[in-house]
């Protein structure tokens, strides 16, 4: 018998028989809902036959028959009422289980987030894309028409989304473009490492969203609930429907703070901080500047994460401060990295290792943070060395800088746009979706094997813009992305190892080696990070001015 778990209290199965009832009883099932009409199959037991047998076992049954492909709003309401009334755990069945999973999804549309419903059904093997708009509409069948329609719809108004909108407008000013994002503020996230080191003020890394979205681009201040790519439709919260001719998906990634037990409850106090949040970066500097002795832990979760060098930047800048204050001899600095190397591109490792040695940083590879107890000042790591059983270790701290686990946003991961790992599935050169030809993606949410950095988005936006314009003109893609990403590794205050590389770790320096040798610490690279890149971000990248970002052309064949 194929029993599939939707929740701890609800299960779904294909057609059951009298023989199955004893097994269900032994598994603890206390009630059953039949969603298959009698007589649908020649070898199908009737509801009456099953209910009599179930009654003898103390299992309560309810009959809510639904014809295949004919789930009505009233059926979902009846299902929800029965689910509330019946003892748990509860199992529902039909011919394959799909109708039962659909009824459950619609019945919970008002009390569960859409992404959670889609995820639970997907894990059980049921795809709810056919009723996603009804779920978004509170379980009710909506009027099937668009509330608005645009030439290009862009999901996400971060660095990628605004840059893509500005780049498109600079090429085709008459395009009707809409950007969808519920946020009021836009952040220059690369600056938060500097906030955590007392170099930048937090307020200098934020602008209002309305001041940055191009004035002739429509801003839909809402969250996306789901996608219907077969219908060229994006569904917003509240079941508003936005239709597009072409779609750009770039909402960024999700910082999954809840995946580390106890972290949410203690973040921002008890010596627990993170430069990955605007409101936490100043606390990092408060801890660093006030620390004179003790143990400081810095963590890095499994890849992928945004800006893979950021966890180390926090270490080096903190250690540099303690060196200047002559307190480093009394501070035990430990880097706990879930990966097995200091940095993924080997050309930069020697320079970084010299600073690890200088600051006497303890390197702990294959250490993944799984729990934090702030008041007790303890952290737990799962140590997963190759060919060795996982071991959990407990470590005390006075300060801990946490880089949170990261993943695709829920509404992306459960969508038809996602690959098996939950990321938007694109061609890594053209950034066009592999299945839906009028969809592109850039930034942290897509699955190209590049570093997830703002510098990468700066190079990707012109590629997407060029290829969308080519598509509008009936042409094949004309530009390709080479995987470029940049990570200015702040090894001390005043010096940076400027890592620039593309697909496969191939070095892609922007400057001649005599000016900036990216494999060595550079004062000029620090000047670039501190003084030049912030205005380039605000006044060039987000305005469609593609300084040093001309995309590579696709060679004619």
Secondary structure, DSSP 8 states (H G I E B T S, - for coil): --EEEEETTEEEES---HHHHHHHHHTT--EEEE-S-TTSSTT---HHHHHHHHHHTT-EEEE----TT---HHHHHHHHHHHHHS-SSEEEE-SSSHHHHHHHHHHTTTTS-HHHHHHHHHHTT---GGGHHHHHTTTS----S-SEEEEEEEE--SHHHHHHHHHHHHH-TT--EEEE---SEEE-GGGHHHHTTTSS-GGGGEEEGGGTS-TTSEEE-S-EEEEEGGGTEEEETTS-EEEEEEEEE---EEE-GGGSBTHHHHTTSTTEE-TTSHHHHHHHHHHHHH--SEEEEEEE-SS--BSTTHHHHHHHHHHHHHHHTT-GGGEEEEEEESSSSS-SSGGGHHHHHHHHHHHT-EEEETEEEEEEETTTTEEEEEE--TTS--EEEEEE-SEEE----EEE-HHHHTSTTB-TTSSB-B-TTT-BBSS-TTEEE-GGGB--SS-B-HHHHHHHHHHHHHHHHHHHTT----EE----EEEEEEEETTEEEEEEE-GGG-B--SS-TTT--TTS-BHHHHHIIIIIHHHHHHHTGGGT--TT---EE----
